[in-house]
Amino acid sequence: MKEILGFFLFFLASSLLFLKYAKNNKFFYKTVFITIICLFMTAFSFIYWHKQDIGEVRDSSFHESPDFQKKKDSPDDQYPSPGQEGKHPPKNEGTPPAKPGDEQDYQDEKHAPPAVPAPIIVPDGGTVEYTVAKGDTLYSISRRSGFTVTDLKLWNGLTTNAIYTGQTIKLHGKNAAAPSSPVPPPTQEASSGSASSRSISQGSTKIKEIAFTFDAGSDIAGIDIINVLNKHKVKATFFLTGKWVEKYPSYAKQIAAEGHEIGNHGYNHLDALKVDMETFKQDLLQAEAAILKATGRLPRPYFRFPYGSFNEAALKAAGQAGYPYSIYWSLDTVDWKQPSTELLITRIEKGASNGDIVLMHIGGIHTPEAVDQMIPKLKAKGYRLVTLTELMN
């Protein structure tokens, strides 16, 4: 307030000085100049001291805060000084004094990207014993190691997906002797019962055999695969959906007539984890009826879950429907994404190992050409290309 009063006094004095000498032409310009200088200095002083007053008010309100005084007097010094808010993290009670470099460590940690779990490397001919860490799941271990959840469960005798921190999970390389229970020879006469279907993802790792399997659930973009297999005298296993069979009965009949094995892939390609088990079982039986009508053959004993999605309840439903074997896979070509022929060849050639069950699709545009080139390569490496029944026997 006193600065405002001073401003007006200055202005008044300057005005009086101007009026006194304004009539005298001799001093007119000098008076105007002095008056302008006085006004400029007065305005500058007013602005400067006004800002200082605001700063004093802010500082006073901050320091006079009871909460601030309470914290200020404490040895932990938890509140920052004015103007430093947000630059340092508050300390917790009982925290020892910060050491040199702690501030930088905090800043680095604050801006560091989230940690990415390291991949689990398993030598082709070796075995790794992995200790389950907090937050691990069979799925996350599967992604980090490159093996399927089914593999992990089979190798470790797991009947569910539940694991616990500190548990040891064994992972076996492609050419290592992985434990597996003997698989009884399948029969076409398998009947429905109360036993659960058994998930199979690989044959014997001691024998150089590979089974090609093809799912048919959408279109026939890669139907030429029938001619490719016939050209190389190779038999494979086809998993057909009921809808595909009803849409393309002639191709379904040709697959059966040329001696390939046929498995059940459901009627509507349902996700077993998204429907009730009675609906799922009836869908499976509906597909069986459609396949039998088109080919004259039952697709038992093999069933493949659409999307590879299943749990214990779904395995039980498949078993009750008369399918003792639910076939998974150990090598996925991901041909349904329509990769190039070269990429498909690379995936098969680099991923192939003893006892593999290879997943492919009749809808794969480049699958026939890739298989045409890969069959001679695999045979040259000593692999026999067999049906699932041969692989499991």
N, C-alpha and C positions, 0 to 999 in steps of 0.2 A: 504493500500500500504506500509506503514512504517513497518508493521509486516513482510511482505514478504522480504523487504530489510534486516531487522534484522535477519531473518532466514538464508539468504545467508551469512551474515557477520559471524554469529555463525558457520555455516558450514565451511566457509573458514578458520576461526581461528582454528577450530578443526582439519581440514585437515593439516594445517601447523604444528600444535603441533604434530600430528601423524608422519608427515614426518621427523620432527626434531629428534624425539626420536626413530624412527623405527629402525635405524641402531644400536642403543644401545640395545642389547638383555636384559640387566638388567631391562630396563624400558618398554619393548615392551608390555607385557600383561597389565601393569598398564595404559599405553597410550591408548590401545584399549578400555579398560573399561571406562576410562574418556570420550573418544570420543563418545561411544555409549550412555552414560548418557547425554551428551550435546545434541546429536541429538534428543533423546527422549523428553527432556525438551523443546527443540526448537519446535518440532512438536506439542507437547501438547499446548504450548503457542499460536502457530499459529492458531490451531483449536478453542481454547477458545475465543481469541480475534476476530476471524473471525465471530463467532456466535454472539458475542456482537454487532459487527458492523451491522449485518443484522437486529438485533432487534432494534437498534437505528434508522436505516433507516425506518423500518416499523412504529415505534412510531412517528417518525418525520413526515412521510407522512400522518398518521392518524390525528395527532393534527393540522397539518397545513392546513387541508381541510377547505375551507371557510364555507361549510355547517355545518361541525362539530363545528367550532368556533361560528357560529350563534346560533346553538342549545344549545351549551355548556353555552353560556352567558344567555340563557333564563331561567326563574325561574322554568319551567316545567321539565327541565333536561330530555328531551325525549330520548336522546341517551345513551346507556350503555357505561361503561368504557371498555377499551381494554381487551379482553379475557372473557368478560361477555355477548357477543352477544347471543341472543336467550334465555337467562335465565329469563328475565323479559319482560312482555308485554309492548309495548309503551303506553304512556298515551295520552289521547285526550286533546286538548286544553280546558281549563276551568274546568278540572277534579280536584276535591279537593284532597289534599294530601292523600296518602294511609294510612289506619289505620292498626295497628298491626293485623296480621293474614290475611290481604287481599291477600298477595302473595300465602299463602297456599290455601286459598279459590279458587284462580284462578287456581292453579295446580289441585286441586280436581275436579273443574268443567271441566277442559280441558280433564281429563282422565276418567270422569264419563261416564257410558253407557247412551245412549239416553233414555229419560223417556218413560215409557210404560203407556198408559192411563189405569186407574183403571177400573175394571169391574163394571157394574152397577147392584147392587144386588136388586132384587125385591122380597119381601116376597110372598109366595104362596097365602096368603089371603089378601094382601095389595096392595096399589097403590103408585107409586113413581112419583113425578113431577120433571123431569130432565130439567135443564136450559142449552140450547144449548151454547157450548163454541166455541171460534174461531177455525176453522178447522174441526168441527164436520160435519158429513153427516148422513143421515138416515141409510146408510149402516154401518158406523162405530158404530153408536148407537145400531144398530141391532146386530152386532158382540159382543159388550161389554155387552149387556143385555140378549142375547140368544133368542130374539124374531125376527120375520120376519119383513121385511120392510112393507109388506102388513098389518101386525098387527098394526104397528106404524101409518100407514096412516089411517087405519080404526078407531083406537081409538082417533085420533086427528083431524079427519075430513079433512085430506089432500087429495088433488086431484092430486098433483105432488110430486116429490121428493125434491123440493126446501124447505130449511129451512134457518133461519137466526139466527145470534148470539143474545142471550138473549131470544129466544123463549122458551116457556115451552112445553115440550113433556111429555105426561102422559104414564106411563107404568103400566100395570095391571098384578098382579100375576095370576097363573093358576086357582086358585079357587076364585079369586075376580070377582065381577060382572063387566065385561067390557062392555062399551057401544057398541051397534051394531044396525044398522038399520034393521028393519024387512025384511026378504027375502021372496018375493012372491013365492008361490008354482010353481015349474017348470012344464012345459008341453012339451010333445013330439011334439006338433004341432007348436012350436016356428018357426017363419019364419024370413027371412032376412029383415033388415030394416036399418035405419040410426042410431039407438041407439047403444051406446058403450056396449060392454060386461062388466059384473060386476065381479070384482075379489073377490073370496070367499076363505078364508083360515081357517075358523072355524065355527062350528055351535054354538048353544046356550051353554053358559058356566054354565047354571043353570040346565041342564039336563044331566044325566049320560049316554050319548050315544057317541059312537066312530064309525067312518066310516073308514074301511080299503079300500085303493085304490092301484091298481097295474098298473104300466106302462109297456107296451109291445112295445119295439122298436128295439130289437136286436136279442136275441136268446130265447131258451125255457129251459134253464138250471134249472129253478125252476117251470116248468109247473105243477108239482105235487101239486101246491097250489090249483088247481081246486078240486082235490080229498080231500085235507085237509078241505077246506071250506064245501064241501058236507058232509064230515064225521061229522062236528060239526053243520050242518044245519045253516050256516052263509052265508048271501048274501053280496057281495062286489061290488065295481065299478072298471071296467077295462078300462084304456085309451089305445086304440090301434092305432098304426101307420098304414097307408095304405100299406106300404111295408111289415110289419109283417103279416098283414092279408092275403096278396097275397102269402106270403111264407108258412104260416101255416093256411090255410082256415079251416081245420077241427077243430083245437083248437078254432078258433074264433067262429065257429058255436056251439061248445060245451059250451063255456062261455055263449052265448046267450040262448041256450036251457036249461041250468040249472038255469036260472032266475037271473043271475047277470046283473047289469047295465053296459052299454057300453058308453064310452065317446070318443071323437075325440082327437088324439094326433098328428095330422098332417100327411102328407104322407111321407115326407123325413126327418122328425125330424129337421126342420130348426130353427135356432135362429132368433127370430122375430126382433132383433136389428141389424141384419147383412144383411137383404134383404129388398127390397122395399115392400111396403104394398100390392101392387097388386099381386106380386109374392107370398107373404105369404098367401093372401086370396085364391088364386087359388090352392095352396098346400093343404089348409084346405079342400076345396071343393072336391079335388081329393081323399083325404083320406075318406071323407064321402061316396063317390061313391063306393070305394073299400069295405068299411065296410058293406054298404047296400047290395052289391052283395054277400058277403060271409055269412052274418048273416040274411039277410032279415029285418034288423032293422036299423033305422036312429040313429046315435050316439048323436043327439041333446037331450037336450039343453046344454050338458056339453062339454067343451073343456079344455085341459090342455096345457099350453105353454111348448114346449120342453125347458129343462134346467131351467124352471121357469123364463124365460127371457122375459120381456115385458115392454111396456110403454103405454102412452095414445093412441098413433096412432095405436099400435098393438091391444089394447082393442077395438078400434073403428072398425078395420078391422075384428076382430072376430065377433063383433056384426053384422056387415053388411053381414057376411057369414051365419048368422042364429044361432049364439051361444050366448045367453044372459048371460051365466055364465061361467067364466073362473076360474077353480078350482086350487087353490094353496094348501098349506098344513100347518099344525101347528106342526107336529111331523115327522121329517125326519129320517128314520132308516139308511140311507146311505148304504143300502144293495148292491148297485151296486159295492161297493168296496170289496165285498165278505168277510165281517168280519165273525168271528166265530158265531155259533149258540148261545153260551152263551152271547156274546156281544150284539147280536141283542135282545135277551130276556131282557137284562139289560136296553137297550135303550128304549124299549117299556114300560117295567114295571115302570121304574123310571120317564119316560116322560109323561105317559098317564094322561090325564085330561079331564074334561067335554067338549064335543063338538069337540074333536080332529078329524082332518082329517090326517090319517097316510099315509105317502108315502112309497111304496115298489115297487119292480120290479119283473117281471116274470123271468128276467135273474139272480135273486139272488139265488145262489147255496144253501145257508143254510136258505133261507127265509121260505120254506114250513115247515121245522122242527121247526123253531122258532115260527111260527104262530100256529102250532099244540100244542105247549106247552103253548103259551100265552093266547089262547082263554079261556081255563078253568080258568086261573088266573084272567083275566079281568072280566069274568062272576062272579067269586067268590067275587069280589070287588063291584059288583052291576052294572057293565057297560052292556049296550045293544050294540051289534055290528050290525050296520045298514048300509043301502045304503045311498048314498048322498041325494036322494030324501027324505028319512025318516028323515035324519039329518036336512035338511033344512026346513022341514015342522014342 
